């Protein structure tokens, strides 16, 4: 198990630098396209996580670190995402698509004791990968070409611990370390000039924050249960270095910048990058049969510097609903009767406002958890499959309408690793 653990996180470090993360044109703003922060099973339920305590013994909830009452097995999860994005805009009659597949999560979790559970995970947090060229020949003499390029990935490593205070009440703490480099480059090329005027912003990020979580679950009659949960994420407490350069240059035949002349250079340090976030959720269900829940997330807006200018993130919120059900967990003659089926939907009032228009998002989700072996409620090792279909943005005011279809697959290797066997 030790070799598997080390190899898995070594792979995560490689992919964080090498993989190409698909994203939307809206990644050109701020810190890029923020990725989902959940495992496949939670994402398949519309993202409900705050009041979601898994009924099974092999699943760890990182989003709310307090919601891990039932974890009894050690769990190693490896997950990948396939993004399929389709873009349309009335501005220039743009109609195009983009596809990407990347490692989206790797984590390990295990119980330290009956009341204390621990988890460690890696995920990409946001990414930039875009290239746009706009032509302007309205003056009738010179033609200007505006090139917009963005690249880079911001990743996060998470550690979480939960403590069961009583049979109903639990607390949890998650630390999040963010690291990576993000670039935005705007080049202005004029046909009658040999030089290019370039504006570049580079974010060098090493920062962290904390998430506090709590859950309350009350057992009712007929194996019913009511669950309440809440989380609070503090704003980042580390450091982001911001480098802004305005320069002129030209490219050689080999594509190398030459004759670079710096017009303006600025370096600053910023702590307003990862915003404060609050979440509250409620759920109701029956043990090992079904569960349904809803939650609301609120995220505070922030101001950062991009291309030498201030950029404002708005306050935003997200409303989610979803759940799961098992047809008959004890039917060993019919495999699909023991599959966990998941469903959900969400609406997000986005933090971007462009041309006085909010960039919002809506999606429906579905998925299933397929147990590997002929086991009962403990589930042991399994495969998670999740689907997400939705839209982001609008055609109004020269913006881009993004339709997306995402497929997520995860494998959960669960067993009693790190736990001593007891004999009478």
C-alpha positions as CSV (number, residue, x, y, z in Angstrom):
1,X,0.0,0.0,0.0
2,X,2.9,2.4,0.7
3,X,4.2,2.1,-2.8
4,X,0.7,2.7,-4.3
5,X,0.3,5.8,-2.1
6,X,3.7,7.3,-3.1
7,X,3.3,6.5,-6.8
8,X,-0.2,8.0,-6.9
9,X,0.8,11.4,-5.6
10,X,3.9,11.4,-7.8
11,X,1.6,10.9,-10.8
12,X,-0.5,13.8,-9.4
13,X,2.5,16.1,-9.4
14,X,3.4,15.1,-13.0
15,X,-0.2,15.7,-14.3
16,X,-0.5,19.0,-12.5
17,X,2.3,20.3,-14.8
18,X,1.7,18.2,-18.0
19,X,-2.1,17.8,-18.4
20,X,-4.2,20.1,-20.6
21,X,-7.3,21.3,-18.8
22,X,-10.2,22.2,-21.0
23,X,-12.0,25.4,-20.1
24,X,-14.2,28.2,-21.4
25,X,-13.5,31.6,-22.9
26,X,-14.5,33.1,-19.6
27,X,-11.1,31.7,-18.3
28,X,-9.6,34.9,-19.7
29,X,-10.9,36.7,-16.6
30,X,-9.4,36.6,-13.2
31,X,-7.8,33.4,-12.0
32,X,-9.3,31.3,-14.8
33,X,-11.9,28.6,-15.0
34,X,-12.5,27.3,-11.5
35,X,-13.0,23.5,-11.5
36,X,-15.3,21.5,-9.4
37,X,-14.2,20.8,-5.8
38,X,-16.0,17.4,-5.2
39,X,-15.6,13.7,-5.9
40,X,-17.5,12.1,-8.7
41,X,-20.3,10.7,-6.4
42,X,-21.0,14.2,-4.9
43,X,-20.8,16.0,-8.3
44,X,-23.4,13.5,-9.7
45,X,-25.9,14.7,-7.0
46,X,-25.7,18.3,-8.1
47,X,-22.8,19.0,-5.8
48,X,-24.7,18.5,-2.5
49,X,-22.0,17.9,0.1
50,X,-22.6,20.0,3.2
51,X,-25.3,17.8,4.7
52,X,-24.2,14.6,2.9
53,X,-22.9,11.8,5.2
54,X,-22.3,8.7,3.1
55,X,-24.1,5.6,4.4
56,X,-21.3,3.5,3.2
57,X,-18.0,2.7,5.0
58,X,-15.6,3.6,2.1
59,X,-16.3,7.2,1.2
60,X,-14.7,10.4,2.5
61,X,-16.3,13.9,2.1
62,X,-13.6,16.6,1.7
63,X,-16.0,19.4,1.0
64,X,-17.4,19.2,4.5
65,X,-14.7,17.5,6.6
66,X,-17.2,16.9,9.5
67,X,-19.4,14.6,7.3
68,X,-17.4,11.4,7.7
69,X,-19.1,9.6,10.5
70,X,-19.4,6.3,8.7
71,X,-15.9,5.9,7.3
72,X,-14.5,2.6,8.5
73,X,-12.3,1.5,5.6
74,X,-9.2,3.0,4.0
75,X,-10.0,4.5,0.7
76,X,-7.8,5.4,-2.3
77,X,-9.6,7.4,-5.0
78,X,-8.4,8.2,-8.5
79,X,-10.7,10.2,-10.8
80,X,-10.6,11.7,-14.3
81,X,-12.8,14.1,-16.2
82,X,-13.7,14.4,-19.9
83,X,-14.9,17.9,-20.8
84,X,-16.9,18.6,-24.0
85,X,-17.6,22.3,-24.5
86,X,-19.5,23.9,-27.3
87,X,-19.4,27.7,-27.8
88,X,-21.6,30.1,-29.7
89,X,-21.6,33.9,-30.0
90,X,-23.4,36.4,-32.2
91,X,-20.3,38.5,-32.1
92,X,-18.5,37.4,-35.2
93,X,-20.9,34.4,-35.6
94,X,-18.5,32.2,-33.5
95,X,-19.5,28.5,-33.4
96,X,-16.8,26.1,-32.1
97,X,-16.0,23.4,-29.6
98,X,-13.3,22.2,-27.3
99,X,-12.6,18.9,-25.6
100,X,-10.1,17.8,-22.9
101,X,-9.4,14.9,-20.6
102,X,-7.4,15.3,-17.4
103,X,-6.8,13.9,-13.9
104,X,-9.3,15.7,-11.7
105,X,-8.8,14.1,-8.2
106,X,-6.6,11.8,-6.3
107,X,-7.1,11.2,-2.6
108,X,-6.5,8.8,0.3
109,X,-8.5,8.6,3.5
110,X,-8.7,6.3,6.5
111,X,-10.0,6.2,10.1
112,X,-7.5,7.0,12.8
113,X,-9.9,5.9,15.5
114,X,-13.6,5.3,15.9
115,X,-14.2,9.1,16.2
116,X,-11.3,10.6,14.2
117,X,-11.0,10.3,10.4
118,X,-8.3,11.7,8.1
119,X,-8.0,12.5,4.4
120,X,-5.4,13.8,2.0
121,X,-6.2,14.8,-1.6
122,X,-5.1,16.7,-4.7
123,X,-7.2,18.5,-7.3
124,X,-6.7,21.2,-10.0
125,X,-8.5,24.4,-8.7
126,X,-8.5,26.6,-11.8
127,X,-6.9,26.8,-15.2
128,X,-6.3,29.0,-18.2
129,X,-5.9,27.7,-21.7
130,X,-7.2,30.0,-24.4
131,X,-6.0,31.8,-27.5
132,X,-8.1,34.4,-29.3
133,X,-7.2,36.7,-32.2
134,X,-9.3,39.8,-33.0
135,X,-8.8,41.8,-36.2
136,X,-9.6,45.6,-36.4
137,X,-9.4,47.4,-39.7
138,X,-12.0,50.1,-39.1
139,X,-9.6,53.0,-39.6
140,X,-9.2,52.1,-43.3
141,X,-5.4,52.4,-43.3
142,X,-3.7,50.1,-40.8
143,X,-4.9,46.7,-39.6
144,X,-4.5,45.9,-35.9
145,X,-4.4,42.3,-34.7
146,X,-5.1,41.7,-31.0
147,X,-3.9,38.4,-29.6
148,X,-5.2,37.2,-26.3
149,X,-3.4,34.2,-24.7
150,X,-3.8,32.5,-21.4
151,X,-2.2,29.4,-19.8
152,X,-1.4,27.8,-16.5
153,X,-2.9,25.7,-13.8
154,X,-3.6,26.5,-10.1
155,X,-3.7,23.3,-8.1
156,X,-4.7,22.5,-4.5
157,X,-3.6,19.9,-1.9
158,X,-6.1,19.3,0.8
159,X,-5.8,17.7,4.3
160,X,-8.9,17.1,6.3
161,X,-9.7,15.7,9.8
162,X,-13.1,15.0,11.3
163,X,-14.0,14.4,14.9
164,X,-17.3,12.8,16.1
165,X,-18.2,14.6,19.3
166,X,-21.3,12.6,19.9
167,X,-23.6,10.2,18.1
168,X,-25.4,13.2,16.5
169,X,-22.8,16.0,16.3
170,X,-19.4,16.2,14.5
171,X,-16.8,18.9,13.7
172,X,-14.2,19.0,10.9
173,X,-11.2,21.0,9.7
174,X,-9.7,21.2,6.2
175,X,-6.5,22.9,5.1
176,X,-6.1,23.9,1.5
177,X,-2.7,24.7,0.0
178,X,-2.9,26.4,-3.5
179,X,0.1,26.5,-5.8
180,X,0.8,27.2,-9.5
181,X,1.4,29.9,-12.1
182,X,-1.1,31.6,-14.3
183,X,-0.4,33.8,-17.3
184,X,-2.4,36.4,-19.4
185,X,-0.8,37.9,-22.5
186,X,-2.3,40.6,-24.7
187,X,-0.4,41.5,-27.8
188,X,-1.1,44.3,-30.2
189,X,0.3,43.9,-33.8
190,X,0.0,46.7,-36.4
191,X,0.7,45.9,-40.1
192,X,2.8,49.0,-40.6
193,X,5.0,48.3,-37.5
194,X,7.7,45.7,-37.1
195,X,7.3,45.8,-33.3
196,X,4.7,44.1,-31.1
197,X,3.3,45.8,-28.0
198,X,2.7,43.1,-25.3
199,X,1.0,43.3,-21.9
200,X,1.6,40.3,-19.6
201,X,0.3,39.5,-16.1
202,X,1.8,36.5,-14.3
203,X,0.5,35.2,-11.0
204,X,2.9,33.1,-8.9
205,X,0.8,31.6,-6.3
206,X,1.6,29.9,-3.0
207,X,-1.2,30.4,-0.6
208,X,-3.5,28.5,1.8
209,X,-6.8,28.8,3.7
210,X,-8.9,26.8,6.1
211,X,-12.4,25.3,6.0
212,X,-14.4,24.6,9.2
213,X,-17.3,22.2,9.0
214,X,-20.0,20.8,11.2
215,X,-22.8,18.2,10.9
216,X,-25.8,17.2,12.9
217,X,-27.6,14.0,12.1
218,X,-30.7,12.8,14.0
219,X,-31.8,9.2,13.7
220,X,-35.6,8.9,13.5
221,X,-38.1,6.1,13.4
222,X,-38.1,3.4,10.7
223,X,-34.4,4.0,10.0
224,X,-35.1,7.5,8.8
225,X,-32.6,10.3,9.4
226,X,-32.4,14.1,9.2
227,X,-29.0,15.7,8.5
228,X,-28.0,19.4,8.7
229,X,-24.5,20.7,7.8
230,X,-22.6,23.9,7.4
231,X,-19.1,25.0,6.3
232,X,-17.1,28.2,6.4
233,X,-14.0,28.8,4.3
234,X,-11.7,31.7,5.4
235,X,-10.1,33.8,2.7
236,X,-6.5,32.9,1.8
237,X,-3.8,33.7,4.2
238,X,-0.7,33.1,2.1
239,X,0.9,35.1,-0.7
240,X,0.2,35.7,-4.4
241,X,2.9,37.6,-6.3
242,X,1.7,39.6,-9.3
243,X,4.1,40.5,-12.1
244,X,2.9,43.0,-14.8
245,X,5.1,43.9,-17.8
246,X,4.4,46.2,-20.7
247,X,7.0,45.8,-23.4
248,X,7.8,46.0,-27.1
249,X,9.5,43.3,-29.1
250,X,9.4,41.1,-32.2
251,X,9.6,37.4,-32.9
252,X,12.4,35.7,-34.7
253,X,11.8,33.0,-37.3
254,X,12.3,30.4,-34.5
255,X,9.5,32.1,-32.4
256,X,11.8,33.7,-29.9
257,X,11.3,37.2,-28.5
258,X,14.0,39.6,-29.6
259,X,14.9,43.2,-29.0
260,X,12.8,43.4,-25.9
261,X,12.3,46.9,-24.5
262,X,10.4,47.2,-21.3
263,X,8.0,50.2,-21.0
264,X,6.5,49.4,-17.6
265,X,7.2,46.8,-15.0
266,X,5.2,46.3,-11.7
267,X,5.5,43.7,-9.0
268,X,3.0,43.4,-6.2
269,X,1.9,41.0,-3.5
270,X,-1.8,40.3,-3.1
271,X,-3.7,38.3,-0.5
272,X,-7.2,38.6,-2.1
273,X,-7.3,35.5,-4.3
274,X,-9.3,32.7,-2.7
275,X,-12.5,34.3,-1.4
276,X,-14.5,33.6,1.8
277,X,-17.2,31.0,1.2
278,X,-20.2,29.8,3.3
279,X,-22.4,26.8,2.8
280,X,-25.5,25.4,4.4
281,X,-27.3,22.2,3.6
282,X,-30.1,19.9,4.8
283,X,-31.0,16.3,3.8
284,X,-33.5,13.5,4.7
285,X,-33.3,9.8,3.9
286,X,-33.5,6.2,4.9
287,X,-30.4,4.2,6.0
288,X,-28.8,2.3,3.0
289,X,-31.9,2.9,0.8
290,X,-32.2,6.6,-0.3
291,X,-31.3,10.2,0.4
292,X,-32.3,13.6,-0.8
293,X,-30.8,17.0,0.0
294,X,-30.4,20.6,-0.9
295,X,-27.9,23.3,-0.1
296,X,-26.9,26.9,-0.8
297,X,-23.4,28.2,-1.2
298,X,-22.3,31.9,-0.9
299,X,-19.0,33.2,-2.1
300,X,-17.7,36.7,-1.4
301,X,-16.4,38.8,-4.3
302,X,-12.7,39.9,-4.5
303,X,-10.6,42.4,-6.4
304,X,-7.3,41.5,-8.2
305,X,-5.0,43.0,-10.7
306,X,-5.0,41.7,-14.3
307,X,-3.0,43.3,-17.2
308,X,-2.3,46.2,-15.0
309,X,-6.0,47.0,-14.3
310,X,-8.2,46.1,-11.3
311,X,-10.6,43.2,-11.9
312,X,-13.6,42.7,-9.7
313,X,-15.3,39.4,-8.8
314,X,-18.9,39.8,-7.8
315,X,-20.6,38.1,-4.8
316,X,-22.1,34.9,-6.1
317,X,-24.3,32.0,-4.9
318,X,-25.2,28.5,-5.9
319,X,-28.3,26.5,-5.2
320,X,-28.1,22.7,-5.5
321,X,-30.4,19.7,-5.0
322,X,-30.0,16.0,-5.5
323,X,-29.7,12.6,-3.9
324,X,-29.3,8.8,-4.4
325,X,-31.2,5.6,-4.1
326,X,-30.5,1.8,-4.2
327,X,-33.4,-0.4,-5.6
328,X,-32.6,-3.4,-3.4
329,X,-29.2,-3.7,-1.7
330,X,-29.8,-7.3,-0.6
331,X,-30.7,-8.7,-4.1
332,X,-27.6,-10.7,-4.9
333,X,-29.2,-12.2,-8.0
334,X,-29.6,-8.9,-9.8
335,X,-26.4,-6.8,-9.9
336,X,-28.1,-3.6,-10.9
337,X,-30.4,-3.8,-7.9
338,X,-27.4,-3.1,-5.7
339,X,-26.1,-0.2,-7.8
340,X,-26.3,3.3,-6.2
341,X,-28.1,5.7,-8.6
342,X,-27.5,9.4,-8.2
343,X,-29.3,12.5,-9.6
344,X,-29.1,16.3,-9.1
345,X,-29.2,19.8,-10.5
346,X,-27.8,23.2,-9.7
347,X,-28.1,26.9,-10.6
348,X,-25.1,29.3,-10.1
349,X,-25.3,33.0,-10.1
350,X,-21.7,33.6,-11.3
351,X,-19.1,36.0,-10.0
352,X,-18.4,37.4,-13.5
353,X,-20.2,40.5,-14.9
354,X,-19.2,41.4,-18.4
355,X,-20.8,44.2,-20.5
356,X,-23.2,44.7,-17.6
357,X,-24.4,41.1,-17.9
358,X,-24.1,38.3,-15.3
359,X,-22.4,35.1,-16.5
360,X,-24.6,32.4,-14.8
361,X,-24.6,28.6,-15.0
362,X,-27.1,25.8,-14.8
363,X,-26.7,22.0,-15.1
364,X,-28.4,18.7,-14.4
365,X,-26.4,15.7,-13.2
366,X,-26.7,11.9,-12.9
367,X,-24.4,9.0,-12.0
368,X,-24.0,5.6,-10.5
369,X,-21.7,3.8,-8.1
370,X,-20.9,0.2,-9.3
371,X,-19.6,-2.2,-6.6
372,X,-16.7,-4.4,-7.8
373,X,-17.6,-7.5,-5.8
374,X,-20.7,-9.4,-4.7
375,X,-20.9,-7.5,-1.3
376,X,-23.6,-5.9,0.7
377,X,-23.9,-2.5,2.2
378,X,-20.2,-2.1,3.0
379,X,-19.6,-1.5,-0.7
380,X,-15.8,-2.0,-0.5
381,X,-14.1,-1.1,-3.8
382,X,-16.2,0.5,-6.5
383,X,-16.4,2.6,-9.6
384,X,-18.2,5.9,-9.8
385,X,-19.5,7.3,-13.1
386,X,-20.9,10.8,-13.4
387,X,-22.6,12.9,-16.1
388,X,-23.2,16.6,-16.2
389,X,-25.1,18.6,-18.9
390,X,-25.6,22.3,-18.8
391,X,-25.0,25.8,-20.1
392,X,-23.1,28.9,-19.0
393,X,-23.3,32.4,-20.3
394,X,-25.6,34.0,-22.8
395,X,-25.7,35.4,-26.4
396,X,-26.7,38.8,-25.1
397,X,-24.4,41.8,-25.3
398,X,-21.8,40.1,-27.4
399,X,-21.1,37.3,-24.9
400,X,-20.5,33.6,-25.4
401,X,-23.1,30.9,-24.8
402,X,-21.3,27.8,-23.5
403,X,-23.0,24.4,-23.6
404,X,-21.1,21.6,-21.9
405,X,-21.3,17.8,-21.4
406,X,-18.9,16.4,-18.9
407,X,-18.1,12.7,-18.1
408,X,-16.4,11.8,-14.9
409,X,-15.0,8.4,-13.9
410,X,-13.5,7.5,-10.5
411,X,-12.2,4.3,-9.0
412,X,-12.3,3.8,-5.2
413,X,-10.0,1.1,-3.8
414,X,-11.2,0.4,-0.3
415,X,-9.9,-2.1,2.3
416,X,-8.7,-2.2,5.9
417,X,-5.2,-0.7,5.1
418,X,-3.4,0.9,8.1
419,X,-5.7,-0.9,10.5
420,X,-4.4,-3.6,12.9
421,X,-6.3,-6.9,13.0
422,X,-7.6,-7.8,16.5
423,X,-7.7,-11.4,17.8
424,X,-9.3,-12.8,20.9
